[in-house]
Amino acid sequence: MKKFFALIFLTAILICGCQNEGKQINSFDDLKHARIGVWPGGLYEKLARNHFPNAQYISLEGTGDFIEGLKQHKIDAFVIGKAYADNFKSMGIDVKYLPQSLGDAPLSYIFPKTERGQNLCNQMNEFLAKVEASGELDALKKKWFSNKESDKIFTRTPSTGTLGKITIATNADGAPFNYIHNQQVVGYEAELIDKFCAAYGYDYEIKVEFFPAMLADVTEEKVNVGMNAVEIMPEREQNVYYAKPNYIEQAVVVIEAEYAGGENFFAAITKRIQISLLDENRWILLAKGAEQTIYITLASIIFGTLLGLAMYMLYREGNRLAKKIIDGIYRTLQGVPILVMLMFFYYVIFGSVNVPASFVAVIVFSIVLSVSVFIIIKDGAKSISIGQTEAALSLGYSGRRAFMKFILPQIVRNSFRQYQLALNITLMETAIVGYISVQDLTKMADLIRARTYDAFVPLIAIAIVYGILSRLLMFVTDRIEHKINPKNRSREKILEGVKL
């Protein structure tokens, strides 16, 4: 454990201490062959390519990735909306943007291409026309796009829910449009849609997920509305309905400003911990994410172990055809990446069924673990002499009872370390469940990173949490192994119930 924390500390020093020289950018002329960060497939990328066709474009997923890429000189600049860039400056991030604009980017809510989606879109257009005419829309813009943080207070409006409940998806990583504040999604679009729901009598819930997952959930009608300052693009209009623009953004090129400096290493680390974990009680997000991670891991361990054992029993007692089918299934599953399985189950198998994403994650990880359990039992059974089974059969035991009473306990004892490793791998692999809208430990770290524009502290924090969870898992399974190992039992315990 000491070595683990020492490695984390050494990594911190290396990350914070390494500084590389970036390319000097002063005007659009300096961007002709620069490395430019963009959101993949978005309007900002399209505008940038029109201006700088010979530049190198690097796809990044979130605003935090842009800032980190610029700080670490992995990119020379990035293209984003002016409101985002102003927010970076108001938070003290050492960036600035060039005065020229690349063009306008109309932003809107998106809706599924269904009858209900069309109705919601029409209602939103009607609502936007009303608040624009009344001046309420301009008041919201003034509130959220100013530098006065004390004005940015959002209290959810009570709703009668007379028209039912709608589900809204957002990435929540783009202040001032949508972001996390005190464990709540706030921002310009968040308050605007809150007023819309109150006006039309909708109750609502907000799901926080990756942007690609949000787009997929809207097109599959797993959610009713997508809000993420989505640029209006003709290519996307084939799959979703756009409401009329609620904001016209300017695309600007953000570059690194001159670093102010002035803090030593330990003061800088303390400040970053304060901002990333203590301000707004952001550590609670990590606690909630850890809760989801623990739930998915434990549920997958229970069901995956039982499924693997059940499949082996079917394999053991089945005919030749059954064995070939089971072998084929498990060999196929071994060759499919877990992320692909997660997305296939969530968007295809359960695409038309509104089930919790965490439930889908448990199913997938249970199946993946069952493959390991099946192989462990199958290989373990080969190492045990057939004579033991024959002896049990001669004493009147059935084949199943002989296996469960005499063979399986030996397999468990001999192969427990392999099983223990499979459990630990399951825990580590749950880090990808954020791709299907599960707010696990890794996803919560991404939300913190998107709010603070600092990757270092959130990533170190979840590395420590995963390390602790892994050690706890190993401790519990070590105790189980100690209990089931006959070498650790007394002679009296072994002979309990035996007449001598």
C-alpha positions, 0 to 999 in steps of 0.5 A: 500500500505504501508503494502504491501511494508513493507511486501516486506522489511521484506521478504527481511530481512528474506531471506538475513538473514537466513543462514543454514549449508550445507554438507561439500563436498571435493571429490566424496566419499562425494556425495554418499548420497548427494542431487544433483541438475540436469536438469531433463532427461538430459545427466548430470543427467544420468552421475551423476546417473552412478557415484552416484546411491544412491544420492538424485536427485533434478530436477531444471530448470535453472542455476539460480535455481542451484545457489540459491539452493546451496546458500540456502542449498537446495542441496549439489551440482549440475552437470553441464558443465565445461563451465557453472561452469567457467562462475559462477566463472568469475562472482564472484559467490562463487562456485567451482567444483571438479577436476574430470569429470563425462564424456563428454557431446556432445552438438548440435543444434536440428531440427524438424523431417521433410524434411525441418528440415533434410535439415537444419540439413545437411546444419548445418553439412556442415557448421560446417565442414567448420568452423572447418577446417578453424579454425573459430570454435576454434576462437569462442570457445576461444572468448566465453569461456575465462574470458575476457568479453571485447572480448565477443561482438556480432553484428548480421551479415546482411543477404540477406534472399534469402532462407527465414526466420527461427525461432530459440528457446532458453532458453537463461539462459546458459552463455556462450552458450546463454544468454541475454546481452543488450536485445539481445541473445548472446553467442557461439551458438548464434554467430555460428548460426548467421554465419550459417544463413549469409553463407546460406542466411537465415534471422532469429528470436530468440524466448526465452522460457522455455527449455521444451517449446523449445523442444515441439516447435521443435518437433511440428515444431513451430520453425526450430532450437533449441539451448540451449547447448542441450546434444545429447541423443539417447532417444531424437533422436527419435523425433528430428534431431541432427547436429554434435556436435559443442562443447564437454563439460565436466560434473563436480560437482559444490559445494559451495566455502567459502563465502568471506563476508565483506558487510553489509546488505544494501550494499549487497542489493544495489549491488544486485539491481545494478546488477539485474536491472541497469547493461545492463539496465536490467530493460527494460526487466521487462518493456517489460514483464509488457507490455505483461502482461498488453496486455494479461490481458486487452484483456482477460478482454474485450473478457472474459466479452463479451464471458461470457455475450454472453454465458449466453444470449444463456443459458437464451434463449436456450432450455433445451438441449442448457442449459445442453450443456452450463452447461456441458462445463462450469462445465468441464472448471472449473475443468481443471487447467489453465496451462493444458488449455494453453498447450493444446490450444498451442500444440494441438488445435493450434499445426499445426498453427503458431500463436503468443503465446500471442494470444493463452494466450488471448484465454485461459484467455478469456475462463477462465474469461468467466466462472466466468462472466457466473456464476456471471450473472447466480447467480445474476439473481436468486437474482432478483425478476421475477416480474421485468421481468414480469412488463417489458414484460407487458410494451411491452419490449421483453425478451432480452431487458427487461433483458438488460435494467432492470435486467443486470444493477442490477446484475452488481451493486450487483455483481461488487465486485465478478467481480472485484475479478475475474479480479484481479485473471486473472491478477495474473494467467497470470504469467504462460504464460511463459510456452508457450513462452510468454515473460511476466513479470515472464519470464523476471525475470527468464532471469535476474535471469539466467544472474545474478544468483540472484533470490531475486531482480528480484522476489521482483521487479516483486512482486512490479510490480504486486502489482502496476498493481493490485492496478491500476486495482482496482482503475479503476474498483472502479471508474467504480463502482462509476459511475454506482452506482445510489446512487452516482448520483444526483437527477437531473442526475437520472431524466434526460429525465423524464417529471414530 
